[in-house]
Amino acid sequence: MYLHQPEAVIYISPGNDKPGNDNPCNQLAAAEYQLISDRFQEAGIPFVYLPHLLTDQHFARIMDYHHPYLGTDFLQINLARTAKNPVLLYASAELDEVCSFELRTSPEGIAKEELSMQVDAILKSILSRKAELSYQIEQQAIRIEGIDEPFSLYEIEGDNKADSNFEKDAFKLPKDLKLKIQEIEEAGYLRKLIEYLEDIDKKNRKFSRLKITGDYKIYLMDYGMKEVTMSPLPKALYLLFLNHPEGILFKELPGYRKELMNIYMQITLRENPDEAVESIRRMTDPYDNSVNEKCSLIRTAFLKVISDDLAKNYYVTGHRGEPKRILLNRELVVQER
């Protein structure tokens, strides 16, 4: 279903929401699908029949992972409202645009020759846009040829192992999760298509409320109550960072040791936390890499349920030498007591 392509042409029409319905425009698409599809595929551009896309299970997984805030009917509803007549919608990440081409037709259908002429005209317009982009890229390459990139070296005073390694070690992912993310990577044309429809719908990307239950389970409330699961140590560290929206410098972590231990004890309900003392000590030692390992586990937990462009607002981030923090607006944090 061309789920990994940077561009595609999608056939849409009012009521174009499932195969085989009684909409005459859908009957036209079914009858002339091969003609339209062949013409675009000969030019190297995938052609997608909307009902096939909407019923594809892999597409449903992509929407749930990358756009959980939209709901399952978003594309179906908004694509149908984009035109009164059948439309070929060209979406391209490369061109960074979506072009809508309305087909001139009537309910009783259209002659194959006329349809062919319309499709050829649309294809010519698309190829012209692509050729213009290629020319602009070539001209830009000529202008910057021979220009050296600036190079600078710098050192940060008071460096420590945890801070130095944060951007490398805290962003490691398990191999199986990397493969899962690659499998449901969002195609460029789908990303542009959804941006286009969001603009029509006037719906901005929505960050979910983060719910912490009384027994310290973590849910993304507005993303279908997706649960974010972590073991007690990374969860305690996560709640520590939630408590400090201003961020925490890794070199100052020892000063948070008591607070972190209290959070851990509340999560585990252990009266005797002796087994965790050494783990907490290491996690708050700026010369130990344990805190980065736990930050990596936190990031992994979120990336199991939502895409990184959403998740980066929920896990711990920050640059070298700067406080590490969770970007999420704390007004979106709902904590049961």
N, C-alpha and C positions, 0 to 999 in steps of 0.2 A: 504493500500500500504506500510505497514511496515515503516511509516515515523518517528516512535519514537524508532526504534530498534538500539542497539549498533553495530550490525553486520548484514550482509546480503550477499547473493551471487546474483550477477546481470548477467543475460545472455546478452551478446553483440556480435555484428558482424558488418562487413562493411555494411552500408546501413540499419542498424537495427534502423530505426528512426520512424517507425509508424506501427501499426498493419496491417497485410494483404497485405504488399507490395510483390513484385514478387521475392525478394531475396530468393534463395533456402535455405540459412542458416536460414532465418526467418521461412520458411516453416517447416524446421526441428524442430525449437524450438516450433512452434505451434503444430506439430504432437506429439512431445515427451515431451511437457511441464509437463504433469502430472507425468511422470516417474521421471524427474529431480526434480520437486518440492517436490514430496512425499519423495524422498530419503533425501533431505536436511531438510525438516520439521520434519522428524522422528528423526533427530539428533538435533532438536531445532534451526536450522538455517534458517531464512526466505529466500525464493527464489523469485527474482524480475525479471519479464520480462520487459526489457527496454522500449519498446513502451508503456506499461501500465503506467510506471512511468512518462514518458515524457508528457503524455496526462492528467495526474492527476492534477486537479486544485489546490489542497492543496499543492502539490509539487511546483507548480508555485509560490504560495504565499511565501513558504519557501525560494525559490531562490531569489525572489524580496526583501525579508526582510534581509536575511543574506548575500547575494552575489549580490547586485544591480550593482556592477561594471563589472560583467561577461557578461551580456547580455543573452537573452532567448535561444540562440542556442548553448551556450558553451558546455553543456553536450553532446548534440546530435552530434556535430561536433567532439569533442575530444574523445568521447567513440568509435565512428566509426573508428577513425584512430589508435586505439590501437592494432589492430590485423588484419591479413590477413584471418584467419579462425575464426569460432565461438569461443568465449571465455567465461569462467565462471570466473568472477572477484569477489574475496572475499575481502570485506572491513570491517575492524574491528577497532573500537575505543579502545577496550580493549587491543588488540595486538599492537595497534598503527602502523598498516601496511595495505597495499593492496597487495594481491597476485593474479597474473594473471595465469590462467590455460587454455591453448589452447586445444580445442578439435580436435582430428585427424579425419577429415571428408573430404568429397568431395562434389561437387555440387549436385551429384545425391543422396546424403543421406548416412545413416549409419544404420547398423543392430541394432535392439534394444538391443541385447545381448552385442554387443561391446560398445554401448553407456553406458549401465549399468555398465560395467567394468571400463570405463573411469571415470564415476561419482563416483564410489566407491573408486577409487584410489585418486581422488581429495579430497573427503571427509576424507579419511584416513590421508592425508597430513595436512588438516586443523585441525582435531582433535588432531593430534600429536603436532602441534604448540600450541594449547590451553592447552594441558596437560603439556607441558614444561613451559608455563607461570605460571600455577597453582603451579607447583613444585617450581619455583623460588620465588613466593610470600610466600609460606609456609616456605622456608628456610630463607627468609628475616625476617619473623615474629619471627622465632626461635632465630635469631641473636640479634634482638632488644628487646626481652622479658626481662623485669626487668630493662630496662634502664629508668631512670626518665628524664622527660623533664626539661630543665633549666627554672627557674622561676625568674622573676625580676620585681621590682616595680620602677616606675619613675614618676616624676612630671615635668611639664613644667612651667617654671617661666613666669609670666605675662599671665596666662590663662584667657580666657573670655568665656562667654556662647556660642556665635556664633561659635567660633573656636572649643570649646569642643564638641559641638553637630553636627558639620558639617558632619562627616562620618556616622552619624546615621540619621539625619533629611534631609540632602540634597540628600539622596539616596532613600527616600521613593517614592513609586509609587502608583497610584490609583489602586484599586482592579480590575477594568475592564481592565486596561492595563496589569496587571500581568497575568490575565486570557488569554488575547490575545497573550502575549508572550509565555505562556505555550503551547497554542494551536498550535503555529507555531514554536515550539522549533525544532532545527535541530537535526535530528537523528545522532548518532555517526558514523554510516557507511557512511552516506552522507557526513559528514564533512571530513572523511578520503578519500573518493572517490574524492571529489573536490580538496583536497590538492594534491592528486596523479596526477590528470589531470592538475592542475596548474603547477606542476613541469615539466610535459611532454611539456606543452604549453609555459613554461618559462614565465608565467605571474604571477607577484607578486601582492599581494593584493594592490589595488589602492584606495587611499583616494581621495574623490571628492573635487573639488574646492567648496568653500562656497561663494555664491553670495549674496550680500546685495544690493537690488535695491534702486533707488532714493527715493521710498516711504517706504523704510525699511522693505520690505518683504525679507524672507530668503529662499534660495534655495540651494539644493545640486546638482550642475550643472551636474556632471558626473554620478549621480545615477538616471537618467531619469528625471532631474529637479524636484525632490521631494521637496515640500514646507514644511518648518518647521515653524509651527504656534505657536505664543506666544502672550499673552496680553502685553500691553505697559510696565508695570513695570518690569517683568522678561526680556523682550526684551531689555529694557534700561540697565539693569544690565549686560546682555549678551554682549552687544556692548561695555560696559565699560571694561569688561575683555578682549574682543578682542583688544581693544586699548592698552592693557598693557601685552604683551607677557611674560614679566618678572614675572608676577603674582602680587597679592595684598595680604598683610597680613590683616586679618580681623580687628586686633586692629588699623590699619591705615585707615580703611574705612571712618571715618569722614573727612579725608583730600580729599576725592574724591567726596564729596557731591555736590559741585558746578558743576563738570564735569558731574556727573550723572543726575543732574537736567537739564542741557543743552541738553543732549542726549534725555531725556524724552520729553522735549519741542519740539525737532525736530521731534520726532516720532508722537506725538499727535497734533502738530501744534497749541497748546494752547498758547495764549498770556498771559493768567492769570493762572498760575499753582498752585494757592492757594490750590486747592483740593488735589494736589499731594504732597504738602510740608511735611505733617505729614508722609505719606507713605515713602517718600525718606529719611526722618530723621530716621525712624525706620529701614529702610533697611541698613543704614550706621552706625547703633548703634551696636558696638561689644558685647553689653550686651543684645541685643534683638535677637530673633530667626528668625526674618523676612527674613534676607539674606539667611538662609538655606532653608526656604520655597520657596523662589524665585529660588534658585539653583535647588531645587527638580523639580519645574515646567519646568525649562530649560532642565533638563535631560529627563523628561517625554516627552517633545516635540520632542526630537530626537529619543527616543525609540519608538515613535509611527510610525516612518517610516523606521528605520534601527536597526539592532541588536546591542547589547551593545559592542561587540568586535570592531565594527566600530565607534559607537556613542561616546565611551569614549574619542576619540580624539577631539570631538567637544564640549562637555559640560564641566562644571567647575569641576576640581578635585584638590586634594591636601591632605596632611596628617596634622594631628594636630600639631599646632605650626609652620607650614610652609606656605609660600605664596600659595594661591589658584590661579589656572591658567587654561587656555585652551591650550591643548597640540598641537593643529593643527599648522603646519608650516604656518606662515602668508603669505608666497608666494602663498599659495592656497586660500587666501581671495581676492575676487574680489568685490570691492565696487564702485557702481555707484555714481557719484556726481551730 
